[in-house]
Amino acid sequence: MIDLTWKLFSQTGDIETYLLYKELESEQGHTNYSMKENEEESPLETNL
């Protein structure tokens, strides 16, 4: 989804699309950080 948003922004230059891209990017970074925390707490729980 984030790649599609960036592609759309690069083609249109629409500021609203860029802001959506940045929001998605921020959420993705937060999700990756949360996932790393969970892996450290319980390394045996994989591929659930």
C-alpha positions as CSV (number, residue, x, y, z in Angstrom):
1,M,0.0,0.0,0.0
2,I,2.8,2.4,0.9
3,D,4.5,1.8,-2.5
4,L,1.3,2.5,-4.3
5,T,0.8,5.8,-2.4
6,W,4.4,6.9,-3.2
7,K,4.0,6.0,-6.9
8,L,0.7,8.0,-7.0
9,F,2.4,11.0,-5.3
10,S,5.4,10.9,-7.6
11,Q,3.1,11.0,-10.7
12,T,0.7,13.6,-9.4
13,G,2.6,15.7,-6.9
14,D,-0.6,15.9,-4.8
15,I,0.2,17.0,-1.3
16,E,-2.7,15.1,0.3
17,T,-1.2,11.9,-1.2
18,Y,2.2,12.8,0.2
19,L,0.7,13.3,3.7
20,L,-1.1,9.9,3.4
21,Y,2.3,8.4,2.4
22,K,4.0,9.9,5.5
23,E,1.2,8.7,7.8
24,L,1.5,5.2,6.4
25,E,5.2,5.3,6.7
26,S,5.0,6.4,10.3
27,E,2.5,3.6,11.1
28,Q,4.7,1.0,9.4
29,G,7.7,2.1,11.4
30,H,5.7,1.9,14.6
31,T,4.4,-1.6,13.7
32,N,7.9,-2.8,12.9
33,Y,9.1,-1.5,16.3
34,S,6.3,-3.2,18.1
35,M,6.9,-6.5,16.3
36,K,10.6,-6.4,17.3
37,E,9.6,-5.8,21.0
38,N,7.3,-8.8,20.8
39,E,10.0,-11.0,19.3
40,E,12.3,-10.1,22.1
41,E,9.8,-10.9,24.7
42,S,8.7,-14.3,23.3
43,P,11.1,-15.6,20.7
44,L,9.5,-19.1,20.6
45,E,6.2,-17.8,19.2
46,T,6.8,-17.6,15.4
47,N,4.5,-18.1,12.4
48,L,1.3,-17.9,14.3
